Amino acid sequence: MHNFKILYAEDDETIAFLTKDHLENFYAVDHFADGTSALEGFYSNEYDLCILDIMMPKMDGFELAAAIRKKNQEIPIIFLSAKTLKEDRIRGLKIGADDYLVKPFSIEELMLKIDIFLRRSHKKVAPPPSPFYTVGTYQFDAANYRIFNDTETISLTQRESDLLKLFLDHKNQVLKREEILKALWGEDDYFMGRSLDVFISRLRKIFARQEGITIENLHGIGFKFNYTS
């Protein structure tokens, strides 16, 4: 089996089963039945190629492809859709898809397209992955300023997101107060220091019920994000 990994988003159970069953003879495949879970999967894993249906619940394939393109300009995207209008094909290609196959499609043609795009894309340098972290029971999407799990999504301000990323990049390490202020604002200022205290208070509330996570205040020194995963 190749080491390539494919994200496959399709809500039709029968088509998904048959297509995934065939692809898995050659590639690792993660299947998602709606656009939202597919996007979350894309954020938390590394893929070599995406195969997207268009008509899906929660988030359609066009929206999903646009979101993927914001994170990764290079990964090949193939649409598989029953939408046959020229306008739909053009829209998909304008979003940044590499190809558009109309259902019912030939599995042989799909396999050929996949092989072509994988060989082409892996001649390029892969872009760095977007910042994404596991924090207790949450996933932290640093690029989009949000923390989420299966039951809730918590929006953060850009500063709160930057602060949490700084803590996670230096977890279980002492960060001096002035170091944090300069990292977030570029300078050490009293009023910014008061804002920092507010941000830390909010992060403490968010993680209050998470075992193994505390933000320790080291008086006169700074803070320490204690995290035992």
Buried (B, 14 or more C-beta within 10 A) or exposed (E): EEEBBBBBBBBBEEBBEEBBEBBBEBBBBBBBBBBBBBBBBBBBEEBBBBBBBBBBEBBBBBBBBEBBBEBBEEBBBBBBBBBEEEEBBEBBBEBBBBBBBBBEBEEEEBBEBBEEBBEEBBEEEEEEEBBBBEBBEBBBBBEBBBBBEEEEEBEBEEBBBBBBBBBBBBBEEEBEBEBBBBBBBEEBEEEBBEBBEEBBEBBEEBBEEEEEBBBEBEEEEBBBBBBEE
